[in-house]
């Protein structure tokens, strides 16, 4: 598994699933063209770009290039890398029909191709972030703080997300991944206005 410091931006959930077994990084789905209207997700992408940079990995069809263009217009050039998959004709296994342009997307690419395009984008595998165990944010911490699994969790979670400027509909796994990228446990607790309300 390739550990990346940058967050990787993909179009959809199947792209995210495909990359999940290949890279250890925050992977954000744009939801296709929804990114054009989703201000919260765009704010999250900007935050991740400012912290460690992003890698855009969209399909090589016209829709993928429109999404890539939108992100490029919103993120400074110094914070964004582009990984381009080759034009390969074909059909993804899960789909009944060939796509409109007849090209394979990220989800249909072989592992070796994905590794190559990431390397060509200029990424370098990162060493594991070695924090003392007590500095890592865990799912147990989220439970202890009342962010998950308790009657008042929804309200506390919404306050946390609002304070940090994160989208309100993040899954627990994505939230944990983003928090690991942006904060240590100590840094997050220093911001913890949400904890005592």
C-alpha positions as CSV (number, residue, x, y, z in Angstrom):
1,X,0.0,0.0,0.0
2,X,1.3,3.4,-1.0
3,X,1.2,6.0,1.8
4,X,0.5,9.5,0.5
5,X,0.5,12.8,2.3
6,X,-1.7,14.4,-0.3
7,X,-5.5,13.8,-0.3
8,X,-6.7,12.2,-3.5
9,X,-9.8,13.6,-5.3
10,X,-11.9,11.2,-7.4
11,X,-15.3,11.4,-9.0
12,X,-17.3,8.6,-7.3
13,X,-17.6,5.9,-4.8
14,X,-16.4,3.1,-7.1
15,X,-13.2,5.1,-7.8
16,X,-12.7,5.5,-4.1
17,X,-13.2,1.8,-3.5
18,X,-10.7,1.0,-6.3
19,X,-8.0,3.2,-4.8
20,X,-8.8,2.1,-1.2
21,X,-6.8,-1.0,-1.6
22,X,-3.9,0.7,-3.3
23,X,-3.2,3.9,-1.4
24,X,-3.2,5.0,2.3
25,X,-4.5,8.5,2.0
26,X,-7.6,10.6,2.5
27,X,-9.8,10.0,-0.6
28,X,-12.6,12.4,-1.3
29,X,-15.3,11.8,-3.9
30,X,-16.6,14.8,-5.8
31,X,-20.0,13.1,-6.4
32,X,-19.5,14.0,-10.1
33,X,-20.8,17.4,-11.0
34,X,-22.2,17.9,-7.5
35,X,-18.9,19.4,-6.6
36,X,-20.0,22.5,-8.7
37,X,-22.7,23.2,-6.0
38,X,-21.3,21.6,-2.9
39,X,-19.6,24.5,-1.1
40,X,-18.9,22.4,2.1
41,X,-17.0,19.7,0.1
42,X,-15.1,22.3,-1.8
43,X,-14.1,24.0,1.5
44,X,-12.9,20.6,2.7
45,X,-10.9,20.1,-0.5
46,X,-9.3,23.5,-0.1
47,X,-8.4,22.8,3.5
48,X,-6.8,19.5,2.6
49,X,-5.0,21.2,-0.3
50,X,-3.6,23.9,2.1
51,X,-2.4,21.4,4.6
52,X,-0.7,18.8,2.4
53,X,-1.8,19.3,-1.2
54,X,-4.2,17.3,-3.3
55,X,-3.9,14.9,-6.3
56,X,-6.8,15.0,-8.8
57,X,-7.5,11.6,-10.4
58,X,-10.6,11.8,-12.6
59,X,-11.7,9.8,-15.6
60,X,-10.2,10.7,-18.9
61,X,-13.6,11.6,-20.4
62,X,-15.0,15.1,-20.9
63,X,-16.9,14.9,-17.6
64,X,-13.6,14.1,-15.8
65,X,-11.9,17.0,-17.4
66,X,-14.7,19.4,-16.5
67,X,-14.4,18.4,-12.8
68,X,-10.6,18.6,-13.0
69,X,-11.0,22.1,-14.5
70,X,-13.3,23.2,-11.7
71,X,-10.9,22.0,-9.0
72,X,-7.9,23.7,-10.8
73,X,-9.8,27.0,-10.9
74,X,-10.3,26.8,-7.1
75,X,-7.0,25.5,-5.8
76,X,-3.6,27.3,-6.1
77,X,-1.3,25.5,-8.6
78,X,1.3,24.9,-5.9
79,X,-1.2,22.8,-3.9
80,X,-2.5,20.5,-6.7
81,X,-1.1,17.7,-8.7
82,X,-2.8,16.0,-11.6
83,X,-2.7,12.3,-12.3
84,X,-4.1,11.4,-15.7
85,X,-5.3,7.9,-16.6
86,X,-4.8,6.8,-20.2
87,X,-7.6,6.6,-22.8
88,X,-8.4,2.9,-22.8
89,X,-11.5,1.7,-24.5
90,X,-13.6,-0.7,-22.6
91,X,-16.4,-1.3,-20.1
92,X,-16.2,-1.6,-16.3
93,X,-17.2,-5.0,-14.9
94,X,-20.0,-3.6,-12.8
95,X,-21.7,-1.7,-15.6
96,X,-24.1,-3.2,-18.1
97,X,-23.1,-0.8,-20.9
98,X,-20.0,1.0,-22.1
99,X,-19.8,4.6,-21.0
100,X,-20.9,7.4,-23.3
101,X,-17.3,7.9,-24.6
102,X,-16.4,4.2,-24.4
103,X,-13.5,4.7,-22.1
104,X,-12.5,3.0,-18.9
105,X,-12.6,5.2,-15.8
106,X,-10.4,5.1,-12.7
107,X,-12.4,2.1,-11.3
108,X,-11.6,0.1,-14.4
109,X,-7.8,0.7,-14.4
110,X,-5.3,-2.0,-13.5
111,X,-3.3,-1.5,-10.4
112,X,0.0,-1.1,-12.3
113,X,-1.6,1.7,-14.4
114,X,-2.8,3.5,-11.4
115,X,0.6,3.3,-9.7
116,X,2.3,4.6,-12.8
117,X,0.0,7.6,-13.2
118,X,0.4,8.5,-9.6
119,X,4.2,8.4,-9.9
120,X,4.0,10.4,-13.1
121,X,2.0,13.1,-11.2
122,X,5.0,13.5,-9.0
123,X,3.9,11.8,-5.8
124,X,6.4,10.1,-3.6
125,X,5.4,7.6,-1.0
126,X,5.5,9.0,2.5
127,X,6.9,7.4,5.6
128,X,4.3,6.5,8.1
129,X,3.5,9.4,10.4
130,X,5.0,8.3,13.7
131,X,3.0,9.8,16.5
132,X,3.0,8.4,20.0
133,X,-0.1,6.3,20.4
134,X,-1.7,8.8,22.8
135,X,-1.6,11.5,20.1
136,X,-3.6,9.5,17.5
137,X,-7.3,10.1,17.2
138,X,-9.3,6.9,17.3
139,X,-12.9,5.7,16.9
140,X,-12.8,5.1,20.6
141,X,-11.9,8.8,21.1
142,X,-14.9,9.8,19.0
143,X,-17.1,7.6,21.1
144,X,-15.7,8.9,24.4
145,X,-16.2,12.5,23.3
146,X,-19.8,11.7,22.3
147,X,-19.2,12.2,18.6
148,X,-20.5,8.7,17.8
149,X,-22.7,6.1,19.4
150,X,-24.5,8.1,22.1
151,X,-27.9,9.8,22.2
152,X,-26.4,13.3,21.9
153,X,-23.8,12.4,19.3
154,X,-25.6,13.9,16.3
155,X,-25.6,17.4,17.9
156,X,-22.0,17.2,19.1
157,X,-20.9,15.9,15.7
158,X,-22.6,18.7,13.9
159,X,-21.0,21.3,16.3
160,X,-17.6,19.7,15.6
161,X,-18.1,19.7,11.9
162,X,-19.3,23.3,11.9
163,X,-16.4,24.5,14.0
164,X,-13.9,22.8,11.8
165,X,-15.6,23.8,8.6
166,X,-16.2,20.3,7.5
167,X,-19.2,18.9,5.5
168,X,-22.1,17.8,7.7
169,X,-22.6,14.4,6.0
170,X,-19.2,12.8,6.4
171,X,-19.0,9.2,7.3
172,X,-17.2,8.3,10.6
173,X,-14.3,6.7,8.6
174,X,-13.9,9.8,6.4
175,X,-14.1,12.1,9.4
176,X,-11.4,10.1,11.2
177,X,-9.2,10.1,8.1
178,X,-9.6,13.9,7.7
179,X,-9.0,14.5,11.4
180,X,-5.8,12.4,11.3
181,X,-4.6,14.5,8.4
182,X,-5.4,17.9,9.9
183,X,-4.8,17.4,13.7
184,X,-3.2,15.4,16.5
185,X,-5.5,14.5,19.4
186,X,-4.0,17.3,21.4
187,X,-4.6,19.9,18.7
188,X,-8.2,18.8,18.3
189,X,-8.9,18.9,22.0
190,X,-7.4,22.4,22.2
191,X,-10.1,23.4,19.7
192,X,-12.8,21.5,21.6
193,X,-15.5,24.1,22.1
194,X,-17.9,21.5,20.7
195,X,-17.0,19.0,23.5
196,X,-18.5,20.7,26.5
197,X,-21.7,22.1,25.0
